[in-house]
Structure formats: structure tokens, C-alpha cells
Amino acid sequence: MKQSDEYVTLIEEKLKKFIELHTHLKLEYQNLVEEKSVLNKIVENQKEKLKESEKQINNIITAKYLKNNKETTEAKQKINEILREIDKCVGLLNQ
């Protein structure tokens, strides 16, 4: 009987350690999930900033192109292309 009591005590101790480890890992997992969510939001914000920067660069390039362009017909064509693209985008947004 004495030996079986020792086995039971040993099993109880191991079970307590296992439960503690499980609880710790569960909390760590929850923290990692929250951290991942925060990082995903940061990535999305950075993507938006990148898109805005690309738009600004394109606007600057277009403005420089139009400024340096001596022929007004080419400038009008470029403006018309941009307006058509804007109209397409607005149309897609309205769908």
C-alpha cells in the first residue's frame, strides 16, 4: 500500500505540473493571438500608407509631365485618360 500511495502522489504532482503548464501555454497562446492581431493591423495601416504614397508619387509624376509638356493636345489626352480611369473607379465603387 505504501508504494501505491507514492505512485498516486507522484501522479498527482505530475498532473498538477501538467495543468500548470497547460494554463501557462494557453495564456501564452492568447497573448500571441492578440499580438498577431495588432501586427496585422499595423501591416494593413502600412499598406494603406504605401498606397497613398504611390498615389502622391503618381500625381507628382503626372504634374511634372503636364508641366513639362509643351503640346496642349498631349496634356488634354493625358487628362482625359485620367478622367476615364477615375470614372471607371467611381463606377466600380458604385457597384
N, C-alpha and C positions, 0 to 999 in steps of 0.2 A: 504494500500500500504506500509506503513511504516513497518509493521510486515513482509510482504513478502520480503522486501528488507533485513531485518535482517536475515531471513531464507536463502536467497541467499548468503549473506555474510558468514554466518555460514557454509553453504555447501561448499563455495569456500575455506574457511580456512581449513576445514576438508579434502577437496580434495588435497590441497597443502601439508598438512601433510602426507596424504597417498602417494602422489607422492614422497615426500622426503624419506619416509620410504621404499618405493619400490626401489628407486635408491640406498639407503644405503644397503638394503638387497641383491640387485643384485650385488653390488660391493663385499660385504662380501662373497657371493656365489662364485664369480670368484676367490677371494683370497683363499677360501677353496679348490676349484678345483685345483688351482696351487700348493697349499701346499700338497694336496694328491698326485699329480704327483711327486713332489720332494720326498716325503716319500716313494712312490712306487719304485723310482729309488734307494733310499738308501737301501730298503729291498732287491731289486734284487742284488745290489752290495754285501750286507752282505751274501746273499745266495751263491754267487759266491766264496766269501772268505771262507765260510764254506766248500764248495765242495773242494776247493784247500787244505784246512787244512786236510780234511778227506783223500784226496789222499796222502798227505805227511805222515799222520799217517799210512796209509796202506803200503806205501813204507818203512817206518821205521820198521814196524812190519815184513814185508817180509824180509827186510835186516837182522834184528836180527834173524829171523827164519833161514835164509840161513846161517848166520854166525855160529850159534849155532848147526846147523845140521851137524852131523859127517858123515852121509852116503851121498855120492855124487849122488846116484841114486834118492833119495828123492828130493834133490836140483834140479836135472835136471827135474824131474817131475813137480815140482812147477814152474820152469822157463817155461817149455812147456805149462803149464796151463795158465800162464800169457801171453805168446806169443799168444796162441789161443784166449784169451779174447781180446787182442789188435787187432788181425786180424779181429775178429768179429766186434769190434768197428769201425775199418777202413772201413770194408765192409758196415756197416750201414751208415757211413758218406758219402760214395761214392754213395749211393742210392739216 
